Amino acid sequence: MPATRPERPFARHGRLARRRGWTTLVSVVASALAVVLVSGTSVAAIAGAQLAAAPHTVQLSKDDQATAKTADITAIKGGANILLIGSDTRVGQFDSDEDVQGARNDVTILIHVSQDHQQLTAVSFPRDLMVPIPACTNPQTGTAYPASSSAQFNTALGNGGVSCVVDTVENLTGLSVPYAGLITFDGVIEMSNALGGVDVCVAKPIDDDFTGLHLAAGSHNLAGSDALAFLRTRHGVGDGSDLARISSQQVFLSALLRKVTSGDTLSNPVTLYKLAGAALSNMTLSDGLAQTRTLVGLASALRGMSTSNMLFVQYPVVDDPADQARVIVAQDAAHALNVALQTDEKTTLSDSKTGRASEEAAGTGGTTGTSDGSAAPGTPSAASSAPATAAPATPATALPSTITGQSAAEQTCSVGN
């Protein structure tokens, strides 16, 4: 196993006493992406049945609603943007005996699907990030919140619901985000069980009494409550921060997508139906996303995409000089990422730099892909069904070296503390 990187001082974001946020969005995201990687016909049948039983919808701003209602998601100029929000609410959830008031966007991931359907970029925003939040009105209470020049990112949902989180991300990135989904955590156990578990690598033992997760170094098949605990843990990985948890979650996401695209999942309608049901029954979708044609279009856009071109990145941040338990935007690196997404540019991580709680798996070089971003010969991938006459891959531009993350093709291990 590669040597551990030299230690360096950093703030332990999230060490302050706070509500224990359950972060199952990433599993739902991965499972939802797995569902839409199948044929359009399968998705049409599954989505039609599930949406009939998933009536919860939410409206976004007028401009975003208009775009979503009229646009073909497969042909949106500059690519399609979908915001997935994980709420830490306990209301109606299986642990609702815990006294936690309100809801926050505990996990927020922006999915950008390129216009040529050759790359997916999933950007995770730290919940402790201090950002401008626009004026918002809470849709449940009617309470109006004035605009703030600097507020903690995960307060946007409580201020104004899904629309407020979307507006905050649009303001931060300069992107238009016409689709969004709010996701609770009840479905994670069902989905991980439907897949038969996910094989996750642990480089250094994880011991977290907060979640009850105790894993020795090595490979573990995680399902049910164990998978849930792995996604929740931050005290048990890296430096115990939310930033460490993001990179550990990317280990799980990548392993899950590799399993889905290389195994029998995509050809098993029973498994797909279970995954779709577990995801959609625990989601509140924006009006534009809650349409069968949109999900089928998304399936069409992603079909044939290599896991090497599914990129997970953390939005670039630095320590907040005013509060060492918070972070602020790393302006130069964030600008580069924002521009790349705005111009729909194919990108790659400059040096396959993983985050605070992950490292390359020993003996793999960290990836199952080739240097040009395509799948390596013999590597199972969703791209295996792509026509042999496909055009040569577009060269990718390296993002700033300070941006961390990985592709779904990279084999990485979570690092305990």
Disulfide bonds with the S-S distance in Angstrom:
Cys136-Cys164 2.08
Cys201-Cys413 1.81
